[in-house]
Amino acid sequence: MFKANSPPPPPAKPAAGKKAVLPAYSHYLQSKVVRALERIEAENKMAEAEPPSSPPPSESTTPPDGGKSS
């Protein structure tokens, strides 16, 4: 009963001469995040450089009659 409720044993110390194992991170995922950040920053920079332009004037055309004559 005491063994089931006791805290886990401390991790074993690495042997002399060996380096502790570092957690592995995904280089692929990190490169995707960095690339996305670069793309977003470039888009923001281009948006700031362009002066705000007015939307193109909409052409109001009358819809066709559909070939029917009255």
N, C-alpha and C positions, 0 to 999 in steps of 0.2 A: 504494500500500500504506500509506503513512504517513497519507494523508488518511482512509482507512477506519478506522484505529485512533485517530485523534486525537479529543480531546474536542469536543463540539459548540461552535460559535461562541457567544460571549456574546450574550444577547438585545439587540436594537436598543434604543437609548435613545429614550424618547418625545420627540417634537418639543416645542420650547419652547412653553409655553402650554397644552399638553394634559395632562390628569391621567392618571396610570397607571390602567389598567383593573383594578378589583378583581374577585376571583372572585365569581361570582353564586351565591347560595344560594337555595334554594327557600323562599319566604315561606310557601307553602301547607304544606310539611312542618313548618316551624318552628311554625306556628300549631297544627298537629295535636299536636305534642309538648307544647307549652305547655298546651293544653286537656286532654290526658291527665294531665299532672302535676297540674293543678288538680282534676280529677275524683278522682284517687287521694288527694290530700290531703284533700278534702272527705269521702270515704268513710272515711278513717282517723279524721278528727275526729268523725264521727258514731258510729263504732264505739267510740271512747273515751268519748263522752258517754253512751251507753246502758249501763246496768248489765247485767252478764251475766245473762241470764235462763235459767232451767232449761228444757229442752225440754218441750213439751207432753206430758202423760201419754198413753201409747199405750193405746188401747182394745183390750182383748183380746176379740175376738168369735169365736164358733165358726163355722167355715165351714158353709154350708148343705149339707144332705144330698143335694141334687140331685134331690129329688122322689121318691126311691125309699124305700119302706117295707119293713121286714123282717117 
